[in-house]
Every structure is written in structure tokens, then in C-alpha cells.
Amino acid sequence: MHASALCHAAALLLLWGELGFLCLAQYENWPYPEGYPEPEQEQYQAPQLSPDTPKIQLRLAGEKRKHNEGRVEVYYSGEWGTVCDDDFSIHAAKVVCRELGYMEAISWAPSSKYGRGDGRIWLDNVHCTGKEQTLAQCSSNGFGVSDCKHTEDVGVVCSDKRIPGFKFINTLTNNIESLNIQVEDVRIRAILASYRKRVPVTEGYVEVKDGGRWKQICDENWSPLSSRVICGMFGFPGERKFNTRVYKMFARRRKQSYWDYSVNCTGNEAHLSNCKMGQSVMQKNSSCVGGMPVVVSCIPGRAFAPSSMTGFKKAFRQEQPLVRLKGGANIGEGRVEVLKKGEWGTICDDNWNLLSAGVVCRELGFGSAKEYLTGGVLGQGMGPVHMNEVECSGFEKSITECFFNKESLGCSHEEDAGVRCNVPAMGFQERVRLNGGRSPFEGRVEVLAERNGTLQWGTVCSEGWGTVEAMVVCRQLGLGFANHAFQETWYWPGEVTADDVVMSGVKCSGTEMSLSHCQHHGTNLHCPKGGARFAAGVSCSETAPDLVLNSHVVEATTYIEDRPMFMLQCAHEENCLSSTAASTPANSYRRLLRFSSQIHNTGLSDFRPKAGRHSWVWHDCHRHYHSMEVFTHYDLLSLNGSKVAEGHKASFCLEDTECDEGISKRYECANFGEQGITVGCWDVYRHDIDCQWIDITDLKPGDYIFQTVINPNYEVAESDYSNNVMKCRCRYDGHRVWMYNCHTGGSFSAEQESTFPGLETNQLSHR
């Protein structure tokens, strides 16, 4: 029986535990039903080249982000050299990628994007049709004939997908050690029964797919540095020792099918494909003399460690890390922020590379970095820039141990560095799907749940379903952020066989990796409306807005005004005064704590109101339409966290007041215009407009905490809700007011936050 089918049967006998059946899902496709023919893969045919074709070898080198991209280097006449970008085209890139075993070329890059090479520039003015079998068949000036400099070295980006059955043909046996490893696929195959049941798979044989077959690697020249690379690419921060005796017993019992070559890794590669191929270690009988198949045992990060004591694990409080990721849609990606002197700040992208990104990833309990990001592509931070020109060896325990330039900090947040890390395959994606949508990014949410001892697909009850729950689904599917959460899905029929509700009472905190980790009803489902067309739905998006209040503006603009009641009629109708105002004579005053709000959109897409313009409300007093019923809460709290006064900013008109240089305003409230806040723009609510205050008429002098929360009910999806809160210390002596220590949520360390007593228990919203 096929290994994955055995796994399937074994998992069924285990009554499908929470993560049963996923034992090999990390590395193998789900098996087809029995009797169903598996599709035949087109087998790779090695090109038949004429004897007069120059013999060359290709590799991708330089400052790569992924293993399938890099500077094109050619081995010819005993030495490695580069290719000039003059006349290079996507057709030439296609030839390069196919020669390296990739299905197709995605793009190409001129002007030494992947760093300058050295040595000869072997090819210049390369012209390909795209149908050539090797770059040597394309027309050019001839080998070594070039008027280029290494600033013109060309690079390519190939598809992730390898050619099925691709077999590396080495025509230059004397130079094999400087070639990158080229195989179709790599996996860790769990051998011991105890590891087969675990998710993620952390220990087993390292196998490579070569020529359409899985093969083991002989451990003759294998080192712990190579194990570190394998663990890193599968999402684990490090490797550990294992019981070699048991594996030797297994190896004796069964004839292995070994790959022909040894592997030379430095330990810093992001993928096995970046390691160098060693000399052939196989004897004529294809055995590994005196050795056995390579085994790795990896240490999973805290969030991925297999454990039955989930309750204990969640209750355990971790120490505050020195590094965090912000603004990323998926687990293991984000803008890198470091903690220094109690304040979070960003890293400038000067010299930022895969080595430094890998240190961050492993420090946070992920594997190696699969991509390093520059130019604030995952959103811009708001605090200081703490590090610049970071240089790591790759083996540091923390990014804070790496060298960086303490003097040169002239960076803006447009240069914020980010990472995408390798994370373990937990199989969560296989337990949820979107159905009925017009694109893969939307649809009715259907989950795989256990009902009466069998697994079945069904819907999620939409009662209480909101943006935060939708965020978890989008993340679980790797589809980015939630755009909208839907409580009815008439327009998305889904699978008729999955109409029944299998999950209800779902309430998420927003950080979960899977919907099943959220709080929800157990076997006693409760869903008055039922599933089918009333089931929960989502639409996902790769980007999201991120609103942040400028705390310095609040601090600088706060003052007290005594305003007569007859000038507050409009505001009184809008409930912007405290309840005692109803019994106040028209000739008396109300005392107002006034301030300006400057709300920036630092995300990657525009902030748009949830409600369509058909439901916007016209305000006669203010002479414009309000698009959000609740956009901001203003509160004054006592030092123990209880509310003593509030401002009721009932509804807002959203528009671009000002923008960063080079960005045009798109939204304006006047004349029933479109409403929203563009990326890189901000909406200012000046201290002198109605309701931009807290009514403190009844407040006694003393020390308080002032708190503002934007988008408090999570009506609109954002990439980061933690920075929607702004807090200040506030002192009122009966005549004047001082606002100080203003900061947005998440900008200080946990210790600094503790100087705001009582706020640890103060929730952002009604949730």
C-alpha cells in the first residue's frame, strides 16, 4: 500500500484527532480516492545537443531573495562568468530557467540587481527566441566578447515550479563542487511511528526528488550545517541530535535508493537549492558504503511545537521579545521592529539582506528567511528608526547582536525593512475552504469538522461573525487580510453537500492560526438561522489599510474651553455632551477638553467606510454626509481604568486633509463626494469643530488617563488593530489641563505600559 494511504488509514483509526490525517500532508499531495487514476506527469526529456554546441553550465548567484532567482552565471572554458543585460529579454530568461530545471521565467532584471559578479563577462547582446535548449544556442557576440561592466550583470526570476522529472545533466565533471543543487523537490519523510503521527513533521529522512523519484542522501559528507539548512527551509529555527541506532536498524531492513551526490552547505542557505553539490559518493551498486540515509531532527518554534497540553501552553506567559513583526498578512511575515530603551522602532533597509532576515526569523521561532523586503513594502512604522546598515554572520541568536551603524540613522520609514520567513506546514489550510466566490479570494466559509465519528464539510454559523473571525480564515488559507465579513451568502451557493452548520459560536481574538483555535461551541451547536445561504462568508485581500493616530498632535493641541449651551445645540442633538447637559439652562456653560486628531493611513490600501453611500446620513448641522456611525471613542479614565467621562464622536465624514509629498488626495466630503483616507494621507479633525472634545463639566480635579480608540468595533479591516489605541497621562487642576506621555498602543514595552495602571484589563471594544 502507498505510504500516504497507510497514513490515511492509520489516522482514521485514531478517530481523527484535531490534527489527524495531516501526518504526511506537509510534504505529499493528498491522495486521490481509490480507483481514481492519478494524472500522468509529462516526463522530462534531456535535450539532444549537436556536438558543436559549446558546453556550458548555468547557476543563479548573488544577493538573492529566493532560491529561484539571482544573477545569471555561466561556466565556460574552466571559469565562471556573467551575462550582460544588453538586448537580454524574457525569451532569454525562459531559456535560462528551463535549463536550470524551472517550468518558466517570471521576469528578468538588468543593472546588477543581484549584485555585481566578478571574473569574465562571458555573453553580451544575447538574442533568444525562447525555444533554444541551452543559452549556448542563442546568438550573441561570442564567448568573452563584450563591452560591458559588471554593473550591467543580468538576473532572472524563475517560477517556483520545477519541471517534472527534471534530471540534472552535468557536462563539466571537474567543476561539480561549484554548482548549486538542482532537484525537483525536497521533503522530510517521517520514519519512526511516533513522528508519523505528529504535525508538523520534525524528524525523518531527508529525501530529494530527482528524475521523478524520491531518493535518500548518503550521510557520508553530511554536516550539522546542512541539517540547519533543511530545518530552516521547513520552518524550524534549529536542529538537534537524534537516536542514530534506531535509524541504522531501519536502514538495514530496507534497500535505499540513493541520490548520486553529496551536499555541501554553509548553514546560511535559505534552501537546499542554494547549497553546493559535492562529488559523486555512490559506488556502482548505488549503495552508501559505511553510511546510512541522512536523517534530520528539527526543533520547532514555540508556536508550532506539538503538544496535547494546549491550555497550559496558551496560559504560559512568554517573556517580552526584543524583536517583532508588524503589518504582515500571514504568519512569519512583517515589518521588523526592535525594542530599544523601552520603545519599539524599525530597521532601515540599507545593506538589509537574506542573512540578517534569517537571524530575525530564527529568533522568532520560524525557519530561515525565504525573502527579505525593503522599501517599507509591508507598511511604514511610526516610531524611531533604531538600526541601520545591519550586518549579520547569520549565526547570531538575535538581530540585536549583529553589527549596525550607530551613527548613520538618516533613514525615513519609507526604507523600513521586512521579512518573510519559512514556517512549518501545519495542514491548517486543508481544513477550511471558500466556495461559490467569483475568485479564490472570496466565498462561503466551509470547514472540515468531525460529526458522529466522521469528518464532513459544513458551514459556519454567521451569528456574531465579524471582521476579526474573517481575518483568521484569510490567514489560515494564506490569502492575506480580510476585506469583509458576510453574515449572509445568498450569492455564493457553495457545495450543496456542505450546507449543514458544523461550527457555531465562533469568537476569535485575531491572532489564531486556525479557525478551530478560536472559541466556539463544541458538539452542542446553536444557530437559529441555520447554514446554507445564511452561513458565514469572507472576502480576502493581499493588502489592508492601517490607521494610526498622531500622538504628538494630541499632546500639542489640548486645552480647556468653557462654551455656552446656546452654542452647543447642534452638538447636543448629536449626544456629544454628557447626560447632565439635558438639565442645564441655556445660559450656562459646559467645560470641554478640546484637542485635534490627526489620523494617518500608514497601511497598503485605502481606508474606506464599510457602509455604501446609499446608507450615509446627512447632517444638517455640519452640512455633509457621515459615512461611519462609530469611528472613534474618546474617554477619560481614572487611574484604575474605570471610565469617568467620554466624548461621543458619533459619526464621521472621512476625507484626505493632507498627504505625503507626491501623493494626491482622492477623498473629499463636499458635494456628496467619495469618502475614505488614501494610503500616505491623513484626516485631521481640528480642535475647534463640533464634538472634537470630552465634556468634563462634572469632573473633579486630579490625575487621569486619556484614551482614544479608532475604528473601535473593527467595522473596517486593518493590518494592525493594536496601534488604533492612543493613551496619554492627563492632569486637571480645576482650571488648566496637561496632557503628557502620549503614545499609540504597542509603541512602548510592556514595562513602560505598566505606568498606565489598570489599562491591561481595559478592552479595546465590546468584544
Secondary structure, DSSP 8 states (H G I E B T S, - for coil): --HHHHHHHHHHHTT--TTTT-TTTTTS-----TT---------------TTS---EEEEESS-SSTTEEEEEEEETTEEEEEB-TT--HHHHHHHHHHTTBS-EEEEE-TTTT----SEEEE-S-B--S--SSGGGSB-S-TT-----GGGB-EEEE-S-B-TT-----S-GGGGGGSB---SEEEEE--SHHHHT-SS--EEEEEEEETTEEEE-BGGG--HHHHHHHHHHTT-SEE----HHHHHHHHHHS---B-SEEEE--S--SSGGGSEEEEE---TT---TT--B-EEEEE--GGG---S-HHHHHHS-----SEEEES-SSTTEEEEEEEETTEEEEEB-TT--HHHHHHHHHHTT--SEEEEE-TTTT----S-EEE-S-B--S--SSGGGSB--SS-----GGGB-EEEE-----SGGGGEEEEE-SSTTEEEEEEEEEETTEEEEEEEB-TT--HHHHHHHHHHTT--EEEEEES--TT----GGG-SEEE-S-B--S--SSGGGSB---SS---SS-SGGGB-EEEEES----EEE-HHHHHHH-EEEEEEGGG-HHHHHTT-S-GGGGGS-TTSEEEEEE--EEEEE-SSS-B--SS-GGG-EEETTTTEEE-BS--EEEEEE-TTS-EEEEEEE--B----SEE-TT-------GGG----B-TTEEEEE-TTSTT-EEE-TT--SEEEEEEEEESTT--S--S-SGGGEEEEEEEE-SS-EEEEEEEETTSB-HHHHTTSTTGGG--SS--
